[in-house]
Amino acid sequence: MSASAPSILRLPTQREAPPRNAVGRLLLSGRRLDEPKASEVVRPWYLVLWLTGVDYFSTLGYQPGIALLAAGSLSITATGALIVVTLLCAVPVYAEVARRSYAGQGSIALLENLFSGWKSKIFVLVLLGFAATDFVITMTLSAADAARHAIANPYLHPFVSNGQILLTQELLLLLAVVFLLGFQEAITLATVVAIPYLLLNLVVVIRGAWQIAGEPAVISHWRQALSVHGDWVPVLIASGLLFPRLALGLSGFETGVAVMPLIQGDPADQTSTEPRGRIRATRKLLITAAGIMSVMLLGTSVVSTLLIPESAYRLHGPAAGRAVAYLAHELLGNGFGTVYDLSTILILWFAGASAMTGLLNLIPRYLPRFGMAPRWVSYRRPLVLVLLTINAVVTLAFRASVEAQGGAYATGVLVLMLSAAVAVTLALWRECSFRAPLSILLALYFLLVTFVFAYTLIANVIERPDGIIIASIFILLLLISSALSRYHRSTEMRVSEVTFLDLDSSELWATITGGKVNLVPHSVSTPEYRTKLADDIRTHYKINGPLVFLHVTLLDNRSEFLSPLRLRVSREGADFVIEASGAVAIANSIAYIAELLNPISIVLGLTRRNLMKQSFGYLLWGEGEIGLTVYSILVRYWEWTKRINTPTIFLMSE
């Protein structure tokens, strides 16, 4: 290829332009969140485990108290049902997600790949609304529970008084400040936070078991309380019906697959299309985390149920939302209890940091690519400020109550788990064959798992509809803001780059750029139509120089916002023909090519069809009143680039 023949062409865009004032430069500084990261430092799975654990294990701070409030004496058996669902449903589902989404994109990306077009985009936006519910409530609930632990501590109480809402807001503000300054989630720090917290919980469980062994009457009292439900069969049925209220204990699996890029695999993974070593290591992480959590959930549930009186764990009681901390103070003294409280506050705050990191990775991954977000969404600092505002509003709406936020949190968790189960079931169903009966049985098993999560979600929504309400608000705001953003950005170029189909096209392109030709976009790509069009143009307009006829072919999936164009350039007599393929919008592609070509003039055809219908057609499908839209896009681009010598625009009625 000659030095003058280009291979890839790109235009500067407004999204790449630096801000014009100091505040904008401060907020939009640093690497964009939607840009590919440099290769991460990988660690063995048993170290990355604790990064997942700060989210998953932190629920021990409030889960036993919520379980007591929801199930009372049935808390132990309902927790047992939760553990069964964890080990037989959640772990297998996310083991499959890890195999199919090993880049760490999780269940949302897996479902996106199973659908296409606007169906996929709307589905992803709805799931993003539930994911936002999950992560936002993780931050607000964790901060609220951390504040409750601080207020209940006899040594900290004089400093924080009873300001539950104020202290929660301060913890959320501290979280935002740390991220504004630049927070990097570190495996080492997660390890330092999570391991001591688990050990402290284990000490409380062992001390509680010792107390139970010395007071066997508490077991008799528990059995007497169970007897009102009948024998073991009604008890197990009641526990199965109650376990959806304990669904908070399922949180953390989405984080488990999100950290996959940090997990060290086998040397063969470097050359393999499927990193089997990393997948195996991730499955070990998921199984280990679920095993640890199952043991701790059962242990804390047993000691909490048998040793905490009902008056203490009821709303506004001293053990409400902090059952294990209550036992730590009662059984081991205020000194140990304070150490436990500080460890709990730290891991709950770190869980909020993990959720903030999740949103900062999730939102820029999808919305900018869909064209459904303004420029600032791709940067950390403005997005952190928006999330801080949302956290403050949610905290005020729920009055920093842990119990009140439990339903919303569980709804977000369960929808993501249900979506993962649906995605895995659909993927397996497409792959199964009658020649492999085991594949059919596996698909049917995951279909059953899907029904389990669907039941859990429906039961949770019926019992606590606030979760679906707040998730619906998030979804509605997300859809509205996404539609407005897509509308506002409709006059952007919407082309990522231009490449050529062959060497001849590249070399021929280099001979026609720089004010040498006249660009004529057209809708019918036949030599006869071009000949007639050329005669009409030269008859009615003063055109000097050869004509370049441009025909743009759209992608089947026009829901994408950006796409690369591929050009074929050929000569047709004294004129030229450019065939552009792979576009998501005709007008934007014409404008992009026009700026690259820099022609003498542009002849734009106008139709006589209804403008309103064409406007909707353009926004949704990239088709519409092409001529006027090309003109609008070019004028906006010229204003931004301050271009003076612009091509002459001719408007021609078809």
N, C-alpha and C positions, 0 to 999 in steps of 0.2 A: 504494500500500500504506500502511496506517495505521502510525503510529509504534509501536504496540504489537504489530503483526504481524511476527514474526521471519521471516527468509529462510533463515538458516543457523544451526544449533544445534550447540554443542560442549560437552562436559564436560571438566573438568580430569582428567588421568590421572596415575597414579603415576610413569610414565616422565618426566613433566614436573616432578615435585616436586623441590625442592632436597635434597641430602643433609643428614643430620642431624648429622654430626660433621665435624671439621676435615680429617681424612684424605680423607673422601668428597668434601668440597668442593674439595680440592686436585686429586684425581684426575679429578673430573667437571666441572672448570671449562672454560670456553671453548666455542666453537661445536661443536655435534654434527656428527660427520663425515657423517651421513646426511642432513643438511639441505642444501637447494640453496645453492650458493655464489653470492656476488655475481658479476656479470659479470667474466670474466677479462680482463686486458689482453692483447690479441692482438699477435703479432709476425709479421714475414715468415717464410716457411717455412725460409729458409736460416739463420735464427737459432735457430728451434725445433729445427732439425736436430741441434744439439749437445746438446740435452736428451735426445734419443734416443741420441745418440752415446756418452754416458757409460756407458750400459748395453751398447750394441752394440760399440763400439770397445774397451772395456776388456778384452774377451776376448783381445785380442792379447797381454795379459800372460801368459796361460797356454796359449792355443790352439796355437801352434806347437810347444811342448814336448809337449803331449798328443798332437798329430798325429804327432810323431816317435816317441813311445813306442808308439803304436797301429799305425803303418804303416811305420816305418823308412824305407827307401829309397823306398817307394811314397808317402811323405808328399806329394810335389809333385803327383803325378797324382791321389791321393785328394782333395787340396785342390781340384784342378781340378774333380773331380766335385761337390764341395761347392758350388763357385761356380756351376756349371751349375744345380744344384738351387735355389740362392739366386735366380738371375736368372730362371729359367724356371718356377719353382714358387712360391717364397715371395713374391716381389714381385707376381706377378699375383693370388695369393690375397688378400693384404692390400690390394691396390688395390681389389678388390671389397668387402672388409670395410669399407674407408674409405667407399665409396659407399653402403653399406647401414647403417652404424653410425657416422654422422658426428658423433654426440654424444660420441664418445670412449669408448663402452662396450665395444668390441672384440668378439671372436668369441663370448665366453660369452653376452653379451646377444643377439647375432644368433641363436644356437642356441635360447636361451630363447624368443624370439619365434616360432620355427618349431614349437614344441610348446606344450602347454597342460596345466593341472592338475598332479597329482602327478608325472606323467612328466617335465614340465618342471623341477619343483623338485628331484627326485632327480638328474636329469641335471646341473643347474647345481651342486648340491652336490658331485657327483663331480668335475666340472671345477674347482670351487674347491679341491678337495683337490690336484689336479695343479698348479693355479696356485700354491697355497701352497707346494708342493714346489719349483716353479720359483723363486719369490721368496725363500723361506727359504734354499735352497741358493745362490742368487745372493749373499746376504749372507754366509753362512758360507764359501763357496768364495772369494769375493773377499777377505774378511778374511784367510783362510788364505794366499792367494797374496801378499797385501800383506805379511803377516808373513814369508813365505819370502824375499821381496825384501829386506826389512830385515835379516834374519839373514845373508843371503849377502853383503850389502854390507860391504866391509872397514872402512869408517869407522863404520857403525852397529853392526856385530857386537859390539864391546866393551860396548855399552850394553844390547843385547837378548839377548846370549848365544845359547843354543840353545833357548830357551823357546818353541817353535812354538805349542803349545796355549795357553800363558799369554798370549802376545802377541796371538794371534787373539782370545781372550776379551776382552782389554783394548780391542782395536779395536772389537769388537761392543758393549762397554759404552759406549765413547765415542760410537758411533753412536746408542745408545739415549738417552744423556744429552742429546745435541744435539736429538733429537726431543722429549724430555720438556720441554726449555726452550722449544721452539717452532722447528721448522725449516720454512722455506719454500723449496722447490726453485726456484732462480733460473736463468733462461736465461743471464744474464750470467756467473754463476759457472760454469755448465756449459761455456760457450764458453771461458772462461779455462782450464778444466781440460782439455778435449778437444783443442782445436787444438794447443797445445804438445806434447801427448802424441803426436798423429799426426805432427807435424813431426819429433820425436825418433826415432820409428820409421822415418820416411822417411830420415833421416840414416843410421841403422844399415843400412837396406836398400841405400842407395847405396854406403856404405862397403863393405858385404859384396859387392856386385856388382863393385866395383873390385878387391877381393881375389880374387874368382873369375877376373876377367879376367887378373890377374897370375899365377894358378896354374891353368892349364887342366887340370892333372892331376886336380883334384877332380871335374871333370865326367866324366873317364874312369873314375874310381873309382865314381862314382854309376851310370854306365851299366853297369859291370861288375856292380854289386850288383843292378841291374834285370834283368840277363841271366839270373839264376837262375829268373826267372818266365817266361822264354820271350820271344817277340817282342812287338810292341806290342798285339796283340789280347788275349793273356792278361793283360798288364799292365793294360790298361784294364778288363777284367772284374774282376781282383783289386781294382783301385782302386774300382770301383763297389760291390764287396762290403765294402770297408773303410770307405767314406766315412761310414756311420752312426756309427762311432766318433768322427768329427770333428763330430758334430751340434751341439756347443756353439757352433760358428761361425754358427749360425742364430738365435741369441738376439737379441732387440732389436726384432723386428717388432711384437710385441704392444704394446710401449711406443710404437712409431711411430704406431699408431692411437689410443692412449690420450691422446696430447698434442694431438689434433685441435682441441679447444676453444681452444687457445692460438694456433692458426694463423690468420693474417689471410687473408681471402678477398676476394671482389669486393664492391663496394657493392650489387650486386643481391642478394647473399645475405641482406640484411636483410629483404627482402620476399618472398623465395622460400621455398617449402616444402622445397626441396632445395638446400643451399648448394653449388652447383656450383664456385664459385671456390675454396672451402676444400677441396673434394674434389680438385680439380686440384692445388692446392698441396700437399696431403698426399701425393698420388702422386709429385710431384716430390721430396718429402722422402724417400719410401721408395726411389725409384730412385737418388737421389744417395747415400743412406747405403749401399745395397747395392753401388753402384759403387765407392765409396771403400773399403768393407770388402773387396770382392773383390780390388781391386788390392793392398791391404795384406796380405791373407791369402796371396795368391800370392807377393808379394815376400818376406815374412818366411819363408814355407815354403821358398822356393828357397835363400835364404842360410843358413837353419838346417840344412836337409838336407845341403847341400854342404859347409858349414864346421864343423859340430859333430860331433865323433867320437862313436861309439856309446857309449863308456864314459862320456861326459859327460852324455848325455840320459837314460840309464837311471835307474831309481828310485834316489833318494838321491845321484845324481850332481850336479855343480855346475850343470848346465844343466836339470835336471829341473824342469818347471813354470815355467821362466824363461829360455827359449831366447834370446829377443831381448835380454834383459838380460845374459845371458852373453856374447853377441857384442858388446854395447855396451862391456863392460869389456875384452874381449879385443882388440877392433879399435881402440877409441878411447880407451882408458885409464880408470883408476878415477875421474878427475874427471868426465868425460862420463858414465861409467857410473853414478856417484852421482846426477847430475842426472836421468838416465833412471829410476833406481830411485825417486827421490822423486816424479817425475811419475807413475810406474806406481802407487805406493802411493796417491797422491792420487786418481787416476781409479778405482782399484779400490774405495777407500773411498766415493767418490761413487756408484759403481755400487750399492753396498750401500744408500746413502741413497735412490737411485732405486727399488730393490726395496722398501724400507720404505715409501716413499710409495705405491707400487703397492698394497701390502697394506692400508695405511690407507685407501685409496680403494675397494678391491675388497670387503673383508669387510663394512664398514658399508652398502655399496650393496645387498647381497643379504640377509644373515642377519637383520637387524632387520625388514626388509620381509616376510620369510617367517615371522616370529614365532619364529625359531630361534636367538635370541641373547639373553643377558641385557642389561640396560640399559647396562652399562658398555662394551659393545662399540662403542657409537656415539660414544665419546669417545677422544681420542688417547692420553692418558697411560696409562690402564690397559691399553689394547691394546698399546702399546709395551712395557710391562713383560711382558706375556704373550709377545710375540714375542721379547723378549730371553731369556726363560727357554727358549723353544723353540730359539733359536739356540745357547744354551749347551749344551743337551742334544745337539743334532745335531753340534756341534763336538767334543764329547767322544766321541760314538759313532763318528765318523770319524777321531778323533785329529788333527783339523785337516789332513787330507791332501787336497791338491788332486785328485790322481788318483782317490782313492777316492770323492770326491763327484761326479766327472765324470759317472758313469752316472746318478745321481739327477737331476742338473741337466739332462742331455740328455733324460731321460724327461719331465720337466715341460715343457720347451720343445717337444718333439715332440708331446706330447698336445695342447697348445694349438694348435699348427700343424695337426695333423690335424683337430681340432674346427673350426678356421676353414675348412679345405678342405671338410669335410663340409657345413658350414653354407652355404658359397657354392655348392657343387654342388647341394644341395637347393633353394636359392632359384632358381638358374638353371634347374633342371629343371622347377620349377613354372611358370616364366615362358616356357619355350621353346614354340615352335609349329612345326608342319610348314610353315606359310606362310613361316616365316623360317628357312631351313636353317642359316644362320650361328649362330643361337641354339642349335640342337641340337649343332652342332660345338663351340661354346663350352662347353656343359654336359658334353659328352663329354671335352673337354680337361681340365676341372677334375676330372672323375671319374678320369682318368689321374693327375692330380696327387695326388688323394686316395690312390690306390694307392701312389704313390711315398712319401708320408709314412707310410702304414700299414706298408710294407715297412721303412722306416727305423726306425720305432718298434719293430716286432717284432724286427728284427735287434739293435737296441740293448738291448732287454729280455732277449733270449736271451743276449747276450754279457755284459751287466752287470745282473743281476736286482735288485741293490740299489736301483736307481731305482724299480722298481715296488713293491718292498717298503716303502720309506719313504713313497711316495705312498699306498700302501694304508693305512699307519698313519695318515697325515693324514686320509684319507677316512673311515676307521673312527671316529677321534676326532671328526671333524666331524659325521658322521651321528649318533653317540651323543649328543654335546653338544647338537646341534640338536633331536633328539627329546626329550631331557630338558628343554630350554628351552621347547619348544612345550608340553610337558605342564605345566611349572610356570606358564606364562603363560596356560593355558587358561581361567582365571577372570578374565582381564582383559576389558574391555568389548569390544574388537575392532571398534570402530566409529570411523571417522575423523571423520565429521561427518554431520549430518542436514539434508536440504533437502526442500522441498515441491514437489509436482508442479504445483500451481496456486495462484493467489492465494486462492481460497476456503479451501483447506486450511490455508494459513498463518494466515488471519484466524480460522478456526474453532479452530485449535490454541490461539491466545492466549486464548480464552474458557474453556478446560477445564483449564488448568494451575493449579497452586498449591493442591492439596488440595480440589478441587471434584468429582472423579469417582472411580469405582472401576475399576481396570484388570483386564480379563479376557482374557488371552492364550488363543487357541483355534487348533485345527488344521484345522477345516473352515470354509471361508469361504462359507457360504450363509445367507440370511435365516432359513430354517426351523431350521437348527441353532442359530443365535444366539437365536432365540425360545425354543426348548426349554432352552437353557443358561441364559438369563436367568430362566426360571420355576424351574429347579432351584436356582439360587443364591439367589433371594429366598425360596424355600421353606425351605431348610436353613440359611441364614446370615442374620445381622442386618446387612443392608447398607443404608446410607442414601446417597441421592444417585444420580445416573444412572450407568449402566455404559458403559465404553469398551471395545469389543471390538477386540483387536489380533491381526492375522494377519500373519505374517512369511513372505516368499517368499525362498528361497535362490537364490544364483547357481548357474549350472551349474558354474563352476570354484570349488570350495570349498577349494582348496589355499591361496588367499591368506589372510593372517592378518588384515589390516585391510581394510575396505571402507566406502564412504559409503552411507548409507541414504536412500531417497527415500520420502516419506510422502504418502499421500492420505487426508485426513480428511473424513468426511461424517457427516451426522445421519441416524439411523434411529429415527423416533418420538421417544421421550423419551431415547433412548440415542445413542451415537456409535460410529462404526466407523473404525479406523485400518488402512489397508493399507500395510505396509512392504515394500519390494522392494530387492533388491541385497545381501542379507545373506550372510555367510560362516558364521554360526553363529546358530541360532535363539535359544538361551538368552541369549547375550551381547547380542544385539540387543534382546530383551525387557527385559533389565536396564538397558540404556542408555536406552531410551525411557521406562522407569519412572522413572529418576532425572530425566530432563528434564521429565516430566509431573508428578511429585510428587503421586501420587494419595492418596486417603484410605486405600484398601486395595488389595491385589493378590490375586486369586484364581488360584492355580496348580493346574493339573490334574496328577494323577499317573497313571502307567500301571502295569500289572502285568507288564510284559515283563522279561526277564532283564537284570539291572543290568550284568553284565559285558559283554554284547553291546552294550548301549546306551552304555557308557562308551567302548568302542572306536569305535562309530559316531559319537559326539560328537567325539572327538579327530580322526578322519579326515575326517568329512563334515559336522560341525556339527549332527548330529541325535542324539537320545538321550532320556534322562530329563530333560525340559525343566524341570519344576517344581522338582526338587531342585537342579538346576544353577543356575537363576535365583536361588534362595535363597542358594546358596553365593557366587555372584558379588556379589550385593547386600550380603551380610554383610561380605565382604572389603572392598568399596568403602566401606561405612559405617564400618568400623574405621579405614580410612585417613583419611577425611574427618572422623572424630570426630562424626558426625551423631548427634543425640539424638532428634529427632522423626522417626521413621521410619514408613512406612506399615504398617498391619496386614497380616500375611500369612495367607491362608487356603489350606489344602491340600485339594484336592477330588479324590476318586477318580473316574476316568473310567468 
